[in-house]
């Protein structure tokens, strides 16, 4: 806990006999969870009760990203004030008090509080100690598929002060966690602003150069506007060779599980790619039409749902292959790969005008349209200077963002400690 936050302790304590609680105030009760919660097992339809998602941030209206079940008539009913917790360990920490009536999937446990203040119960059952104790009582083969049922959890002993103390603890934690959450939100907004500023500076460098006093001219291209007068404006197809990707037969086990990265859109999360989720063998490269790409190829996603949000680009840092939803661009002499990478990385809005629908909401970026897209090309030596400048920007901003993220982690940990200390009686409120 933060040294600046000093709280008194209760007058006396006793051993709870449970590792996750340790000592508790002498006048607090220890009760089995089943004595203060009743499991709600009402079967409902999402036609009558709106679907809810159980997340680490609590119980909320069903998220757009949530997996939708075809069996909407086979759900659990939830009433406002119920505590809902996901039974699976791969959703650890997903729980909270429902703020409205609704329905949840069958993997959730729905508890109706009785004899315990709902807001106190939410802080208690979302504390780190209880979360670990809850999943410790479950069953499974591997950690990420561990499941805890109501039968497993109902014998967990929980600390229970008198109702007035429960309300006092809940009031304090409601206020304190709201203050901490606001502090975290401000830090997160700062990170977004830093990222936006970095993007602006990078786009400025690749579209206007590093010399603000250089003479300018009209590029003749709407999205570009004025450019340094000594820069060229060229269509991408005149600067690169396009290479298509593909998928070796899934039925041939000799093609899969190798050391050669096989890049798909789901791998396109970083600028410099040296690995992929899937790998293929040398035999797959030799016996199929898949081409092994050298380092320095600019990779771009040309088909997939992700194109609605961003047009991902990256550069190959090792020899690799790509699937059919990708294209590789091999730059010609005079066009440095990293300059092309940085330029295209900031042009989502411009590139999105080239997208076409291909059914089921999937978008495509046709190669002919991409090839006819005009971009800026400074002299090679100036491209190299811009690349170096952008790498310096990356280093500076990434370091600053890392410091802010560390501050967020510290604040969040302080919040977790305060909650745990309050609901287990280590501090007196």
Secondary structure, 3 states (H helix, E strand, C coil): CCCCCCCCCCCCEEECCCCCCCEEECCCEEEEHHHCEEECCCEECCCCCCEEEEECCEEEECCCCCCCCCCCCCEEEECCCCEEEECEHHHCCCEEECCCCEEECCCEEEEEECCCCHHHHHHHHCCHHHHHHHHHCCECCCHHHCECCHHHHCCCEEEECCHHHHHHHHHHHHHHHHHHHHHHHHHHHHHHHHHHHHHHHHHHHHHHCCCCCCCEEECCCCCCCEEECCCEEEEHHHCEEEEECCCCCCCCHHHEEEEEEEECHHHCCCCEECCCCEEECHHHHHHCCCCCECCCCEEEECEEHHHHCCCCEEEECCCEEECCCEEEEEECCCCCHHHHHHHHHCCHHHHHCCEEECCCCCEEECHHHHHCCEEEECCHHHHHHHHHHHHHHHHHHHHHHHHHHHHHHHHHHHHHHHHHHHHCCCCCC
